[in-house]
Amino acid sequence: MKNFDVNAIRADFPILARQVNDKPLVYLDNGASSQKPQVVIDAITNAYSHEYSNVHRGLHYLSNVATEKYEAVRATIAKFLNAASEDDIILNSGTTEGINMVAYGWAMPRMAAGDEIVLSVMEHHANIVPWHFLRERQGVVLKWVETDAAGHLDPAKVAAAITDKTKLVAITHVSNVLGSKVDVKEITRLAHAQGVPVLVDGSQAAVHMPVDVRDIGCDFYAITGHKLYGPTGSGAIYVTRERMAEMRPFIGGGDMIREVTREAVSYNDPPMKFEAGTPGIVQTIGFGVALEYLMALGMGNIARHEEQLKTYAQSRLQGLNWLNVQGNTPDKAAIFSFTLDGAAHAHDISTVLDKKGIAVRAGHHCAQPLMAHLGVTATARASFGLYNTTQEVDKLIEALELCHELLG
Ligand code: PMP
């Protein structure tokens, strides 16, 4: 594949060379957080070693350098998401903050008791709990749309849940548990036809495939830096001009103001209006470098590589008839959740795999409504990233066979 030599790419990630429990690390917990390439680590070190200062407080050399580097990331994110302008990008600490900002700043002042928000049953708690706040505090009604047995979400079912009380559709682009890809473009088309804005949780999608927010047409698109091979505490939300103009600031403090007097406050222009206080300067700079790294590899190339991994993993997992893989939509990312026939708890699976140097996650994956829908309390999850290989799929299968022997 042009531009994509997985072994060369692996060499960019120093942690992949380490051993865990005396075995080469097989890192399959990318859904929780991904590893960092050397360029990102170097950017962080360089920023703190040579270019550190607070931003937007100018008038000295280092502050100007830090501000320039920090502000340049806005344009990088806009390019990564194909937003029309860097002014459509609000920098933050990640998806959780982004969605909370929309809940407090946009939804809360616009919603009254009885108004409705449409969600899918596959949402991560980050795209549930902020809406529960509105339910608890002002009587907003949450309407849940279920997936079919394979984990596919039908856009027509989402549209059918919309009533004249619906004020927002909030939907994930890719499920962090099942890997199901959601047709958010079609959902947006159908919701907009009924005058309802759409928020997309892009945390798990932007890492696996090219994302074009203008093509999707959604109103809000949230991403998180640490899953995109960048530092923790970095992220962004894309917000259309129209919605940004409607949004009230969520956190107040320095930087987001134009003027403060004893009597009144006026605000900075958007998007700065929504960015109060000292931000994650170095994290954001590192995030920008991570996105440049991904764009140099090509998100299309990454998607094709992961598609191959997914197809191979699917074919090998199908051979394990004692393993229950949850969610099998044809259109899914390389994320696999499973349980084992017999008494074994998902945590026992991850413990056995860990002994083999394989990192997977076990639990409810911050998606308890989905767990209830699937009728399980927990699953083990193997989530692949750009640096994983088919040999690592083989190691996973071998270790799962051991789980079956020991636990099944
Ligand atoms: N949404 C989804 C689908 C996720 O997988 C995650 C992270 N597990 C989040 C939201 C929250 O992201 P963060 O913790 O980075 O804010």
Boltz pocket constraint, residues with backbone or C-beta under 6 A from the ligand:
constraints:
  - pocket:
      binder: B
      contacts: [[A, 31], [A, 32], [A, 93], [A, 94], [A, 95], [A, 96], [A, 97], [A, 124], [A, 126], [A, 127], [A, 172], [A, 174], [A, 175], [A, 176], [A, 201], [A, 203], [A, 204], [A, 224], [A, 225], [A, 226], [A, 365], [A, 366]]
      max_distance: 6.0
